[in-house]
Amino acid sequence: RGGRDEPLDEPGRRALLARARAFAEGGLRVLMVAEGAPEASVDDPRALVALGFLGISDPLRPGVAAAVRRCQAAGVHVIMLTGDHPATARAIAREAGLLRPDGAVVTGADLAPLDGDALDRALEGATVIARATPVDKLRIVESLQRRGHTVAMTGDGVNDAPALRLADVGVAMGRGGTEVARQAADVVLADDDFATLVETFVEGRGFWRNIRRALGLLLGGNLGELGLEVGASVLGLAAPLTSHQILAMNLMTDVLPALAVVLQRPEHRDLAALAREGTSALDAPLRSEIFSRSAATAAPSLAAYLVALRGAGVPYARTVAFASIITTQLAQTLDAGWAEGALTPAIRRVVFGSGAALVGILTLPPLRDFLGLVRLTLPGYALVGAGTMVAVLLGRVLPPPQRLAIRPAGAFPEPQLA
């Protein structure tokens, strides 16, 4: 003071602490600058002379608060782990929308004596944990996993690497992250933006939905084809399709349509409106979709085959059945590909291509003769069209696939953490 060193008394100590707390409450990382003799130890602050504070600002990206709100609305519990002072952590968490005005900040020291159930209970509603050490981060990840949550851990430093490795999904920063963190992580964010991570949740939920739809198309269509064959056999009739016809039909209705459905972009970017299905989407919802699609495929095609068989011979009836079962499956592909009020370009191209192939087979004599088909008359095309319309109606009338419920906003039991 005044160019002279003075002993630090109690009022001076309180003034320094108040100044440091004010900087921290402003969201700054606070460093004290001090000087001392070369032989002085930093472990003994009494041998140092305080010169002032250095406040480091690390502002949030503009889209972080909106991304946090999207996660909370979708039932994803976001926990902030930081080594910063609790006052700094509180200011940043409030800016990000993580902490309510009356919310509490938990520190690593608070969690250190806790273990097992006590630690699990302490983390039940925690959203901000300050002064967290690498060991604290490991224990937090283990506790959340022990309670059945799927944990995604983000980090950029060397001290984050153990928790990144332990988490179900480790997410490292690509620009500002260390090489150790990137090697320990499962995913690297090239732009270091939390909002990008939220977009991956949208893609992930859309992916499982597309997988279920694609498998429903494939398995439901094939089961419908089997139902057509078995139904005719039970009635004591000739097989509606030959082996060549079945192979040609699968080429047009299985590979490209299912691929186009599974590669669709999500219907929308509203994370809260997308059901979190995961592997459970391949259980009851998939079974329901398979049976619904198989019934919508087999019944109209079998009916068209029976009507054609009464008025013409077996080759003509097989041609009607061949065309009918293809058009019913293509119609269901159109239904599965309907998103955001319009058909996606990939679905339109695939259905148009498969439809063009069917027209070519029915109209070009060499292809028609190779598959053992005959030329259809107007009544035959009418049967095919009627069967397709009935298939679409059945798809609307039959019970829809079971869906997983979307958890309400802020529901922590949602086993997902960013």
Secondary structure by P-SEA (a helix, b strand, c coil): cccccccccaaaaaaaaaaaaaaaaaccbbbbbbbbcccccccccccccccbbbbbbbccccaaaaaaaaaaaacbbbbbbccccaaaaaaaaaaaccccccbbbbcccccccccaaaaaaaaccccccccccaaaaaaaaaaaaaaccbbbbbbccccaaaaaaaccbbbbbcccccaaaaaacccccccccaaaaaaaaaaaaaaaaaaaaaaaaaaaaaaaaaaaaaaaaaacccccccaaaaaaaaaacccaaaaaaaaccccccccccccccccccccaaaaaaaaaaaaaccaaaaaaaaaaaaaccaaaaaaaaaaaaaaaaaaaaaaaacccccccaaaaaaaaaaaaaaaaaaccaaaaaaaccccccaaaaaaaaaaaaaaaaaaaaccccccccccccccccccccc
